[in-house]
Amino acid sequence: MVLSNNQKVVIGSALLLCCTLIMGYFVPRTNFLIEFLLFALGLLGLWSLKNVDNVSQIFNIGLLLRICLFIAIPTLSDDYFRFLWDGFLISEGINPFNFKPSELIEGFKDNPLANTLYEGMNSKEYYSIYPPVNQWYFYLSNLPGHIFGGVLFLRTTILVFEISTFFILKRLMIRYRIPLQSLSLYWLNPLVVLELTGNLHGEGVLLFFLLSGLWSLSKLQDFKGGVLLGLSFCSKLFSFMFLPLLLLKGRAYRSSKMLLGIVPVLIFAFVPFINFTTIFHFLESLNLYFQTFEFNGSFFNLFKALGIQLYGYDPVQTVGPLLSIFAGGIILLLSWRYRFRNRKVIFTGITLMISTYFFFSAIVHPWYIIIPLALSLFTPLRFPLVWSFTVFLSYSFYDDDINLPLKYALITLEYVVVFLVFFFDVKRLRSSVV
């Protein structure tokens, strides 16, 4: 039986809606098997809709999925407690970079909101690492004065940025003559819907500013592009890795105009938060990030296993920083390689750069993959799309009923598939003239 396009749209939309509603409202992240089955159902829905070329139809389906999550309390992530905590501190006149939550909670023992946020946090002993743009809307999310209102405000903010990102993606695709049905691979992707609007992660904010900045640069609007890129750097600090490539590509005159936009934004954004104490605490947080935490790493897990096998201990404190340095070297080489390429091919360069960073990281949360996924829409690279599917296997680590060897087997499967596609992508790049 051959289904008509309308039937495929109805079936695909129903599958995605089912996946979104059940995962968004009812399934905790500790139940991996149910989550995985529902996510697979969502991927079937995406597959049914991948050839839809009606942009309005793609947009309306994706918007419906996001609106259906509007009143949901996140089930796959508890990071929103920290977002709201930082906003609460700012409303109290306290710099969130200056104190760990555990250092302050005693002073708020009579405040029900503060105590609820504190109990829900997974980072009680760490300073905040969220950059200024995030802190601005974290602060505004505290205005309702309760958790549900704060979640609604955060979700409204993320949704506005998501919708804006859809339209900047559309403009870029038209400019670079990319088939518009490719929008569905991002806009209807279950990972994107669940982790941005659903779980309130700020990658959607970063993507809007980054893509808008690249759009402006492609129109030779270097100062405006610099302002937007500066806001992207203030959304996620690791996006600074793109700056050397963009400066090299712009040459002296255009780069100076771009920096005239970037530098004032950085100063304006960071000055309210930065002092010597803040810098020290931020460096301490980064040190902990590279030497203590680990989740869903690829090369990191490989070297960790070798270290335990050969030396009998977990080498995270040594391997983490070394892998970061190695990744930084590759990123600089990619910046040099792609410095004189055309405006479309530069997307290939920055996709490879951010992916390199994640390949060598000790921590790769599922929502991180949304960034290379969006950038890859303008490239011949397919591994970020595959990664947006396989990364969900990492959620097995939240399920205590799954034994550790099986969890690592699932992570191995995730990266075996991703690297196979990656090597085919690289082979195709090397054989093509770009």
N, C-alpha and C positions, 0 to 999 in steps of 0.2 A: 504494500500500500504506500503510495507516494503522497506525502502531505503537502498541501498548498502552503504558500508563504504566510498567509493569515493564520492557518492552523499552527504553524511553527511558532509564530509570534505569541499566540494564545498559550500554547503549551510551555514555551520557554519562560514567558512572564509568570505563569502560575508556579512553575518550579522555583524560580528565583524568589517569588513572593513567599512561598512556603518555607524555603531555606531561611530567608531573612527574618520572618516573623518568629519562627520557633527558636532560632539561635539567638535572636535579639532579645527575647522576652523570657524564655523558659529553660534553656539549657545552660547550666554552669560550666565553666571551663574545665572543671574537674571530671567531666564525663566525656572523655575523648572519643569513644566509639560512636556515640550518638552525634557528636559534633562533626566527626569525619564523614559520616553517612549523609548528614544534611549538607555539608559543604560540597560533597560529590554531587548531590542533587542540584545544588546551585550551579555547579560547573556544567552539568547537562543542560540546564536552562540557558546558560551563557552560550554554549555550543549551538543551541537551537536558534539563537538570535544573532550569531556572529556575522551573517550576511545581510542583515537588515540595513538598507541604505537610506531609509527615511530618517533624517536627522531629528525631526520633531518627535517621531515615534521613539527613537532611542532615548532622547532627553526625557520624555514623559514617563517612560517605564522606569528609568533610573531615579527620577524625582519621586515617583510613587514609592519605590523601595525605601528611599531615605525618609520620606514623610511618615511611612508606617512605623519607623523606629523613633519617632519624635519624642514620645513620652517614656521610652524604655530607659531603665537604669542599666548601665553596661554590665553584661554578664561575663564577657571574655577578658576583661581587664579591670583592675582596681586602681589604675593610675589617676583616675579622676579625683580621688581623695586628695592626692598631692596637689593637683591643679587648684582645687578649691582651697586647700590649706594655704598655699602661697598667696592666693587672692585675699584670703582672710587676713593674713599677716600684713599685707600692704594696706588694707583698709584700717588696720590698727596702727599704722605708722611704723611698722617693723620691716626692715629689709630682709627678704626671704633668703638672701645669700649669706647673711651674717650669723644665722643660728640654725642648729639642727632642731627638728621638732621636739626631740626628747629634752632639749635644754629649755624649752619654753612652756611645755604643757602644764607644768606645776602652776604657772601664773594664770592659766586659763581653766583651772579645775572647776570653777563655777559656771563656765560657759558650755552649754550643751552642744552647740555646733562644733566648737573646737574639739571637744572630747570625742564626738562621733567621727570627725575627720581623722583625728589622731589614731583612733582604734582601727580605722579602715586602711590606713597607709601601710605600704610595704617598705617605706624608706625613712623610718623614724630616726635612724642614726646617721643620716646623710644630709649634707647641705643641698640646697636646690641647685639643679644644673640647667634649668629652663631659661633660655635667653629672654631679653627684654620684650620682644613682640608678644611672646606667650604671656609674660607677666602682666602686660597691659590688659589682655582680655581675661586673664585669671582674676584680676582685680575687679573688673566689671561684673564678673560672674558671681561675686560675693554680694552684690547689691540686693538680691532677693532675701538674703539672710537665712536661707535654709538649703539643704542639699538638693532637693528636687528642683527648686528654682534655679540653683546654680548649674545643675546638669542641663536644664532646658536652655539656659543662656549660653553655655558652652556649645551645645548642639546647634543652636541658631547661628552662632558665629561660624562654626565649622561648615554648616550647610551653605551659608552665604558664600564662603570662600570656595566650596566645592562647585556650586553653580557657576561662579565666576571662572573657575578653572575649566569647566566644560566649554565655555564660550571662547576662552583664549586658545584652548586646544583646537577648537573648530577653525578659528582664524588662522592658526599656524598650519593646519592641514590644508586649508584652501591655498595658502601662500606657497606651500611646498608641494602641492599637487598630490597629497596623500588621500587615498580613498576614504570617504567620510564614514564608511561602515566600521573602520578601525576604531572609531570612537567607542563602540560598544565594548571592545576588549578592555577598556579602562572604566568607562562609566557604569557598565553593568557587571563588572567583575565583583564576585562576592567578597573577596578580600578587601577591596576598596570600600564597598558599602558598609561592611561590618566594622572595619577598623577606623574609618574616619568618622562618618556620621554616627555609627553605632557606638564605638568605644572612645570617641572624642580625641583622637590623637592629632597632633599638630602638623603632620606631614602635608595635610591639605592646604594649610596656610603657606608653608614653605613653597609648595609647588606653584601656587598662584603667583607669588612674587617672583620666583625664578623664571617661570615660563613667560610672564609679562615682561620681565627684564630682557629676556632673550628676544622676544618679539620687538621690543623697542630698539634694541641694538640692530636687529635685522632691517629696521626702517631708518637706520642711521641717526636715531634719537639717543645719542650717547649719554647725555646728562640724565634724561628721564630713565634710561635703562640703568644707569648707575644708582639712582635713588631706589628703584625697584629691587635691584640686586642687593643693595645695602639692607633693605628690609628682609630679603631672603636670608642673608647672613645672620640677621638678628632674630630669625625664626628657628634656625638649626645651625649651630656653629660649624658642623662638618661641611656645610655648603661652601665654606671658604676655600675648599679644595679646587673649586672651579675658577677662582680668581686668576691664578697664573696663566691659564689657557686664554681667558678672555682678554687679559692685558697684553699677552703676546700677539693675539690676533688683531687687536685694535691698533697696534703700532703706537708711536709716541703721542701723536696729536689726539687721536680718538681715545686712547687710554687715559690721557690727562683729563679730558672732558668727563669720562666715565668716573674717574676717581673724585672729581668735583661733586658728583652726585653721591658716591658711596660714603666718603669720609664724614660729611656733616651728619648723615643718617646714623652712622655708628656712634658719633659723639653724642648726638641728641638722645639716642636710645640707651646708651650705657651710662651716661653721667649720673642719672638719678640713683643708680644702683652700685656704682663702682667706687671703692676706696681700697686702701691697702689690705684691710681685713677681708674684704670681698674677694680680692684677687688671690689671696692666700687660700681662702676656703675653696674657691673655684678650682685652683690647681690641685688641692687635696682631693676634691671630688673626681677630677680627671685621673689622678693617680689611682684612686680606688677603682675607677671604671676600667682602666687598663690592667690592673694587677690583682683584682679581686673577683669581679663579676664574670660570669660566663653563661651563655645561653645560645644554643644553635650555631655554634661556630663550625666552620668547615676545616680549614687548615689548622686552626687552633686545636680542634678536637683530635686531629691526626697527631700533631706534635705532643699533645697532652698524653695520648695513649702510648706513644713511643717513650715519653719520659717516664711514665709509670712502669712500663715494661723493662726499660733499660736501667733506670736509676732508682725506681721504687718510690717516687714521690711525684706530686702534681706540680709541674714547672710553670704554673700560670704567671707567677711574678716575674719570671724571666722571659718567657715566650711571648706574653702579651705585648710588652713594649717593643721587642725585636720585630715581631710581625707588623706592628704599626709603622716602624721605621722602614721596613722593606716595602710595605704598601705605599708609603709616601714616596719612595724612590720611583716606583712604577708609575704613580700618578704624575710625577714631574716629567717622566719620559713621555707619557701620553700627551701631556700639555705641549711639549716640544714637537711631538710628531704631528699633532693636529692644529698647530698654530696658524698655518697658512691655508687650511682647507676652506671650502665654501661654507656658507652659513647653514646649509642643511646638514652637511657631514659633521659639523661641530657637535651635533647631537649624538653622533656615534662616539665621539671622543668623551663627552661628559658622562654618557651611559657607561662606558667602559671604566671611567675613573671611579664613579660612585660604586660600581659593582666590585671593582678591585678592593676598595675600602672595606666593603662588607665581606668579601671572600676571606680577608685576613683578620677580620675582627673576632674577638672572643664573644661578642654579643650581637646577635642579628635577630631582633624581634620581627615578627611577621609584617608589621606595618611599615618597617623600613623599606621593604621591597616595592612598595607603591611608588617610590621615587624613580628607580630605574625603569619600572613598568611604564610610567607616563612618558619618560624621555625616549624610551625605545620605540614609541609609536612613529617616530620620524627617522627610524633607522632600519636596516635590514636584519637587525638582531632580534632573535626570537627567544633567547634564554630567559630574559626577564619575565616574559609572559608565562613560560613554563614554571619559573621560580615562584610566581604568584599563586600557582596551583600547589606545588609540592611543599612550600614553606608551611602550609597548615599542619604538616606532620609534626612540626616542632611543638604543637600544643599538647602532644602526648606527655611532655614533661610536667604538666600541671595535674596529671591524673596519677594519684598514688597507687591505684590498682594495677598499673602497668609496671612491670619490673624494669630495672635500669638497662640490662642488655638489650631488651626489645626497644626501648626508647632510643638508644644509640644506633640500633639497626635501622630504625625509621629515619633518623637524621642522615645516616649513611645513604639510604635510598634517596632521600631528598636531593643530596648533593651529587650523587652518581648521575641521576637524570639531568640535573642542571648543567653539570660539567660536560656531559656528552653533547648536549645541545650547544653549549658554549663553544666547544672545540669545532663543531660543524659551522657555527656562525663565524668564528675567526678564520677558518679555512676559506669560507666563501668571501670574506672581506679581503683576504690576501690575494685571491684569484681575480677579484674585480678591480676595475679601474675607477677610482673615486676622486 
